């Protein structure tokens, strides 16, 4: 089932805006994590970690799921297909992995840092707050690059769909 031109365009706009928002949120998280770990004062460190918690609790997963859903809609509703091109297939699995990492690593890490600071502990160290945003940002930049470049050609399924024999 192919999307109509207006539906495809609307879906593409939603996908690009959601993807850019996800990348921007992650860049903001990285800036807050750097501030929390590099400042010498507990007050800005705590404010940075609390802002990270706000982003992680209220914005990251909804934007991630909107990105994922609009991407799946575009892939199944256009000529690209979900498993016909390696770059689309790679983005699909990498998006799922980053959503899982956000839910099961980044958010709990931020919550742990908040709990430590509330208990009177020191501000979170770089090993606690920096890896999540760095890995996420790297993944999003990579996914953006392959969206533009569309490397690697067809998958076996894509070759079969087009009537080409596997190499």
KACORCOR-V455146 format. One record per residue. N is the residue number from 1. SS is DSSP state (2 for helix, 1 for strand, 0 for the rest). D_FIRST is the distance of its C-alpha to the first C-alpha in Angstrom with 2 decimals. Layout:
n = (N:N)
ss = (SS:SS)
d_first = (D_FIRST:D_FIRST)
//
This chain:
n = (1:2:3:4:5:6:7:8:9:10:11:12:13:14:15:16:17:18:19:20:21:22:23:24:25:26:27:28:29:30:31:32:33:34:35:36:37:38:39:40:41:42:43:44:45:46:47:48:49:50:51:52:53:54:55:56:57:58:59:60:61:62:63:64:65:66:67:68:69:70:71:72:73:74:75:76:77:78:79:80:81:82:83:84:85:86:87:88:89:90:91:92:93:94:95:96:97:98:99:100:101:102:103:104:105:106:107:108:109:110:111:112:113:114:115:116:117:118:119:120:121:122:123:124:125:126:127:128:129:130:131:132:133:134:135:136:137:138:139:140:141:142:143:144:145:146:147:148:149:150:151:152:153:154:155:156:157:158:159:160:161:162:163:164:165:166:167)
ss = (0:0:0:0:2:2:2:2:2:2:2:2:2:2:2:2:2:2:2:2:2:2:2:2:2:2:2:2:2:2:2:2:2:2:2:2:2:2:0:0:0:2:2:2:2:2:2:2:2:2:2:2:2:2:2:2:2:2:2:2:2:2:2:2:2:2:2:2:2:2:2:2:2:2:2:2:2:0:0:0:0:0:0:0:1:2:2:2:2:2:2:2:2:2:2:2:2:2:2:2:2:2:2:2:2:2:2:2:2:2:2:2:2:2:2:2:2:2:0:0:0:0:0:0:0:2:2:2:2:2:2:2:2:2:2:2:2:2:2:2:2:2:2:2:2:2:2:2:2:0:0:0:0:1:0:2:2:2:2:2:2:0:0:0:0:0:0)
d_first = (0.00:3.78:6.67:9.46:12.57:14.55:12.14:11.81:15.57:16.41:14.60:16.40:19.64:19.42:18.80:21.68:23.99:23.46:23.95:27.03:28.32:28.07:29.92:32.46:33.12:33.81:36.12:37.89:38.27:39.78:42.22:43.23:43.68:45.86:47.86:48.34:49.51:51.62:53.44:56.91:56.81:55.37:54.46:51.89:50.58:50.05:48.47:46.03:45.07:44.68:42.37:40.35:40.13:38.89:36.07:35.22:35.40:33.64:31.43:30.28:28.06:26.29:25.57:24.56:22.05:20.64:20.38:18.76:16.19:15.25:15.20:12.86:10.42:10.94:10.77:7.48:5.93:8.18:9.98:12.19:10.49:12.54:15.00:14.94:17.47:20.62:20.87:17.56:18.61:22.06:21.05:19.10:22.24:24.69:23.16:23.44:26.98:28.05:26.87:28.91:31.81:31.81:31.91:34.37:36.52:36.56:36.81:39.43:41.34:41.61:42.61:45.22:46.62:46.93:48.72:51.07:51.97:52.51:54.88:56.90:55.64:55.23:52.16:49.38:49.85:47.52:46.44:45.20:43.15:42.35:40.26:37.22:36.67:37.61:35.15:32.32:33.09:33.21:29.79:28.24:30.02:28.84:25.17:25.66:27.31:24.64:21.98:24.19:25.42:22.36:24.80:24.87:22.36:19.85:20.00:20.76:17.20:16.18:19.04:18.14:14.56:16.32:18.99:21.65:24.33:25.02:27.98)
//
